[in-house]
């Protein structure tokens, strides 16, 4: 079988398309014929050894897949060859076949294409955990989302609206703003892509405050980090929750005096660790996502697909922050 693998620390251009042995499922594992693998921000970090987990090389990046069951390992029950499944696997997804722990898999809902199934769990899973468990979202909250036109950002717009929030989408261009509006955002703030000085940062904070209203944002969902985090924190409400989700723009240096003045919380959202530590709650939230998908309240936006041999291009596109919605690598 073919797999797009990393052999040494480097960027997407260092990935090579290799011919490798088909893996055999061990006890409790299932061999999956991968049909689609969604690209996520951790994929850009892992191949550069910048992520929390550093798998042993060589390995294929790609932590979110959908496909069909090809073979069952010893002791696996409840699954049959041919079942349509999706799973979050950490890495290994940019390959034609991969072994998956049976307990990590879910059945693909009826009528959902593999590309959308592969795009559901990591983005929407991160967001439902972030908004409910860390942000304690409730109806009537004001939700400010940084990086709102990417896969995670669009999931936050849709889930924010599903949970009854007023959603402010912060994006880097008017084109992305239109995407956010179509996803359901109530208002849009355009932030600059270039380096901001103190005056520009203060101006952006003013835009955030104006959009959020006089009480400020009850929840800030920060997928971007860097120079954008502080202006957003300045727009937070009394006892608001600032959720740290990602930092493609860099790790922010936050003035902690603001947390005192707003009596607010800064909370980390580490979905991968949550799924391992709280498997029952994770599965309950996954089932909630499936229900929201069936009712049309969430619908992953796939902006572009790539064949396996061009998977490095997909990672590069996401790394450069050019992507709108989800980028997916398909095997057929």
C-alpha positions as CSV (number, residue, x, y, z in Angstrom):
1,X,0.0,0.0,0.0
2,X,1.0,3.7,-0.3
3,X,1.6,6.0,2.6
4,X,2.8,9.7,2.6
5,X,5.4,9.7,5.4
6,X,7.8,11.9,7.3
7,X,11.3,10.5,7.7
8,X,13.0,13.6,9.2
9,X,12.0,16.8,10.9
10,X,10.9,19.3,8.3
11,X,8.0,20.9,6.4
12,X,5.4,19.5,4.0
13,X,7.9,19.4,1.2
14,X,9.9,16.7,3.1
15,X,7.1,14.1,3.0
16,X,7.6,11.1,0.6
17,X,5.1,8.8,-0.9
18,X,6.3,5.3,0.1
19,X,5.3,1.8,-0.7
20,X,4.9,0.0,2.7
21,X,3.5,-3.3,4.0
22,X,-0.2,-3.5,4.9
23,X,-0.4,-3.4,8.7
24,X,-2.1,-6.3,10.5
25,X,-4.7,-5.4,13.2
26,X,-3.7,-6.5,16.7
27,X,-6.0,-7.5,19.5
28,X,-8.8,-4.9,19.8
29,X,-7.8,-3.2,16.5
30,X,-9.5,-2.9,13.2
31,X,-7.8,-2.5,9.8
32,X,-9.5,0.4,7.9
33,X,-9.4,1.1,4.2
34,X,-8.9,4.9,4.3
35,X,-11.2,6.8,1.9
36,X,-10.6,10.3,3.3
37,X,-8.2,12.0,5.7
38,X,-8.9,15.5,6.9
39,X,-5.9,17.9,7.5
40,X,-5.7,19.7,10.8
41,X,-3.3,22.2,12.4
42,X,-1.5,19.5,14.5
43,X,-0.4,17.9,11.3
44,X,1.6,21.0,10.4
45,X,3.3,20.9,13.9
46,X,4.0,17.2,14.2
47,X,6.2,16.9,11.1
48,X,8.3,19.8,12.5
49,X,8.5,18.2,15.9
50,X,6.6,21.2,17.4
51,X,3.6,19.2,18.8
52,X,3.1,17.8,22.2
53,X,3.4,14.2,20.8
54,X,6.3,13.2,18.7
55,X,5.6,9.8,17.1
56,X,8.6,7.6,16.1
57,X,9.6,8.1,12.5
58,X,8.9,7.2,9.8
59,X,5.2,7.7,10.1
60,X,2.3,9.2,8.1
61,X,0.7,12.3,9.5
62,X,-3.1,12.7,9.4
63,X,-5.1,12.3,12.6
64,X,-8.7,12.2,11.3
65,X,-10.0,9.6,8.9
66,X,-13.1,7.9,7.4
67,X,-13.2,4.7,5.5
68,X,-14.4,1.1,5.5
69,X,-13.6,-1.8,7.8
70,X,-11.2,-4.2,6.0
71,X,-10.3,-6.7,8.7
72,X,-10.9,-7.3,12.4
73,X,-8.3,-8.0,15.1
74,X,-8.7,-10.6,17.8
75,X,-11.5,-9.8,20.3
76,X,-13.2,-7.1,18.3
77,X,-17.0,-7.2,18.5
78,X,-19.7,-5.0,17.2
79,X,-18.0,-4.3,13.8
80,X,-18.1,-6.1,10.5
81,X,-16.0,-5.9,7.3
82,X,-17.5,-3.3,5.1
83,X,-18.8,-1.0,7.9
84,X,-18.4,2.7,7.1
85,X,-16.4,4.3,10.0
86,X,-14.7,7.4,11.1
87,X,-12.0,7.8,13.7
88,X,-9.6,10.2,15.3
89,X,-6.2,8.4,15.4
90,X,-3.6,11.0,16.1
91,X,-1.4,10.1,13.1
92,X,-1.2,7.5,10.4
93,X,-4.1,8.7,8.3
94,X,-2.3,9.7,5.1
95,X,-2.1,6.1,4.0
96,X,-4.3,3.7,2.1
97,X,-4.9,1.5,5.1
98,X,-4.4,2.0,8.9
99,X,-5.0,0.1,12.1
100,X,-7.4,1.8,14.5
101,X,-8.4,0.9,18.1
102,X,-12.0,-0.3,17.8
103,X,-13.0,1.8,20.7
104,X,-11.9,5.0,18.8
105,X,-14.2,4.4,15.9
106,X,-17.8,5.6,15.2
107,X,-20.2,4.6,12.4
108,X,-20.5,7.1,9.7
109,X,-24.1,8.5,9.8
110,X,-26.3,7.4,6.9
111,X,-25.9,9.5,3.8
112,X,-22.8,11.4,5.0
113,X,-19.9,11.3,2.4
114,X,-16.5,10.1,3.6
115,X,-15.0,13.6,3.1
116,X,-17.4,15.1,5.5
117,X,-17.2,12.2,7.9
118,X,-13.4,12.7,8.1
119,X,-13.9,16.4,8.8
120,X,-16.2,16.1,11.7
121,X,-14.5,14.7,14.8
122,X,-11.4,16.8,15.5
123,X,-12.8,20.2,14.6
124,X,-16.4,19.9,16.0
125,X,-15.1,17.6,18.8
126,X,-12.6,20.2,19.9
127,X,-15.3,22.9,19.7
128,X,-18.1,21.1,21.5
129,X,-15.7,20.2,24.3
130,X,-14.3,23.8,24.4
131,X,-17.6,25.6,24.4
132,X,-19.5,23.2,26.8
133,X,-16.8,21.9,29.2
134,X,-14.4,24.8,29.3
135,X,-16.5,27.8,28.2
136,X,-19.8,26.7,29.9
137,X,-21.7,28.2,27.0
138,X,-25.4,29.1,27.6
139,X,-28.1,30.7,25.6
140,X,-27.7,34.4,25.1
141,X,-23.9,34.4,25.5
142,X,-21.8,36.5,23.2
143,X,-19.1,34.4,21.5
144,X,-16.1,36.0,19.8
145,X,-14.2,33.6,17.5
146,X,-10.7,34.4,16.2
147,X,-9.8,32.6,13.0
148,X,-13.5,32.0,12.3
149,X,-13.2,30.9,8.6
150,X,-11.1,27.8,9.2
151,X,-12.4,24.4,9.9
152,X,-12.4,24.8,13.7
153,X,-13.7,28.4,13.4
154,X,-16.6,27.4,11.3
155,X,-17.5,24.6,13.7
156,X,-17.5,27.2,16.5
157,X,-19.9,29.5,14.5
158,X,-22.3,26.6,13.9
159,X,-22.1,25.2,17.4
160,X,-22.3,28.6,18.9
161,X,-25.5,29.3,17.1
162,X,-26.9,25.8,17.9
163,X,-26.3,26.5,21.6
164,X,-28.1,29.9,21.4
165,X,-25.1,32.3,21.4
166,X,-24.7,35.6,19.5
167,X,-21.6,34.9,17.3
168,X,-18.9,37.5,16.3
169,X,-16.5,36.1,13.7
170,X,-13.0,37.6,13.5
171,X,-11.2,36.9,10.2
172,X,-8.4,38.2,8.1
173,X,-10.3,39.2,4.9
174,X,-13.7,40.2,3.6
175,X,-13.8,37.0,1.6
176,X,-13.4,34.9,4.7
177,X,-16.0,37.2,6.4
178,X,-18.5,36.3,3.8
179,X,-17.8,32.6,4.5
180,X,-18.4,33.2,8.2
181,X,-21.7,35.1,7.5
182,X,-22.9,32.2,5.4
183,X,-22.1,29.8,8.3
184,X,-24.4,31.9,10.6
185,X,-22.2,34.6,12.2
186,X,-24.2,37.6,13.5
187,X,-21.3,40.0,12.9
188,X,-17.8,40.0,11.4
189,X,-14.6,41.9,12.4
190,X,-11.7,42.0,9.9
191,X,-8.3,42.0,11.6
192,X,-5.0,42.9,9.8
193,X,-2.6,40.2,8.6
194,X,0.5,42.3,9.0
195,X,2.4,43.1,12.2
196,X,0.4,45.4,14.5
197,X,1.9,48.2,16.6
198,X,0.4,49.3,19.9
199,X,-2.0,51.8,18.2
200,X,-3.3,49.1,15.7
201,X,-3.7,46.6,18.6
202,X,-5.8,49.2,20.5
203,X,-7.9,49.9,17.4
204,X,-8.6,46.2,16.9
205,X,-9.6,45.9,20.6
206,X,-12.1,48.8,20.0
207,X,-13.5,46.9,17.0
208,X,-14.0,43.8,19.0
209,X,-15.7,45.7,21.8
210,X,-18.0,47.5,19.4
211,X,-19.0,44.2,17.8
212,X,-19.5,42.4,21.1
213,X,-21.6,45.1,22.7
214,X,-21.3,47.0,26.0
215,X,-21.0,43.9,28.2
216,X,-18.3,42.3,26.1
217,X,-17.7,38.7,25.0
218,X,-18.8,36.0,27.5
219,X,-16.5,33.6,25.6
220,X,-13.5,34.2,23.4
221,X,-12.6,31.2,21.3
222,X,-9.0,31.9,20.2
223,X,-7.8,29.6,17.4
224,X,-5.1,32.1,16.2
225,X,-3.0,33.4,19.2
226,X,-0.1,35.8,18.7
227,X,-0.8,39.5,18.5
228,X,-4.6,38.9,18.2
229,X,-5.1,37.4,21.6
230,X,-4.6,40.6,23.8
231,X,-7.1,42.8,21.8
232,X,-9.7,40.0,22.2
233,X,-9.0,39.7,25.9
234,X,-9.6,43.4,26.2
235,X,-13.1,42.8,24.8
236,X,-14.0,40.1,27.2
237,X,-17.0,40.4,29.6
238,X,-16.9,40.4,33.4
239,X,-16.3,36.8,34.4
240,X,-15.8,35.8,30.8
241,X,-14.0,32.7,29.6
242,X,-11.0,33.0,27.2
243,X,-10.4,29.7,25.5
244,X,-7.0,28.9,24.2
245,X,-7.4,26.5,21.2
246,X,-4.4,27.1,19.0
247,X,-1.7,29.5,18.0
248,X,-0.7,29.5,14.3
249,X,0.1,33.2,14.7
250,X,2.4,32.4,17.7
251,X,2.0,32.0,21.5
252,X,0.6,35.1,23.0
253,X,2.1,37.0,25.9
254,X,-1.0,38.1,27.9
255,X,-1.1,41.0,30.3
256,X,-2.5,39.1,33.3
257,X,-3.6,42.3,35.0
258,X,-6.6,42.2,32.5
259,X,-7.7,38.9,34.1
260,X,-7.9,40.6,37.4
261,X,-9.7,43.6,36.1
262,X,-12.3,41.5,34.2
263,X,-12.4,38.7,36.8
264,X,-12.1,36.4,33.8
265,X,-10.6,32.9,33.2
266,X,-8.1,31.8,30.6
267,X,-8.7,28.1,29.9
268,X,-6.8,25.6,27.7
269,X,-8.7,23.4,25.3
270,X,-6.8,20.2,24.7
271,X,-9.3,17.9,23.1
272,X,-6.9,15.0,22.4
273,X,-6.1,14.6,26.1
274,X,-9.8,15.0,27.0
275,X,-10.8,12.1,24.7
276,X,-8.2,9.8,26.4
277,X,-9.0,10.9,29.9
278,X,-12.8,11.1,29.6
279,X,-13.8,8.4,27.0
280,X,-17.4,8.2,28.1
281,X,-17.9,11.9,27.9
282,X,-16.1,12.0,24.6
283,X,-18.5,9.4,23.1
284,X,-21.5,11.2,24.5
285,X,-20.4,14.5,22.8
286,X,-19.7,12.6,19.5
287,X,-23.2,11.3,19.6
288,X,-24.5,14.8,20.2
289,X,-22.6,15.9,17.1
290,X,-24.2,13.2,15.0
291,X,-27.6,14.4,16.1
292,X,-26.7,18.0,15.2
293,X,-25.5,16.7,11.8
294,X,-28.7,14.8,11.2
295,X,-30.8,17.9,11.9
296,X,-28.6,20.2,9.7
297,X,-27.4,22.4,12.5
298,X,-23.8,21.6,11.6
299,X,-22.3,20.7,8.2
300,X,-18.6,20.6,7.5
301,X,-17.4,22.9,4.7
302,X,-15.0,21.1,2.4
303,X,-13.2,23.7,0.4
304,X,-10.7,21.5,-1.4
305,X,-9.7,17.9,-1.8
306,X,-6.3,16.5,-2.7
307,X,-5.1,13.1,-3.9
308,X,-2.7,11.2,-1.5
309,X,0.4,12.1,-3.5
310,X,-0.4,15.8,-3.1
311,X,-1.1,15.6,0.7
312,X,1.9,17.7,1.4
313,X,0.3,20.6,-0.6
314,X,-2.8,20.3,1.7
315,X,-0.7,20.6,4.8
316,X,1.3,23.5,3.3
317,X,-2.0,25.3,2.4
318,X,-3.2,25.0,6.0
319,X,0.1,26.0,7.5
320,X,0.1,29.2,5.4
321,X,-3.4,30.1,6.8
322,X,-4.8,30.2,3.3
323,X,-7.4,27.5,3.9
324,X,-11.2,28.2,4.3
325,X,-13.1,25.4,5.9
326,X,-11.6,21.9,5.7
327,X,-8.9,20.5,3.4
328,X,-9.2,16.7,2.8
329,X,-7.0,14.1,1.2
330,X,-8.8,11.3,-0.6
331,X,-7.4,7.9,-1.5
332,X,-9.6,7.1,-4.6
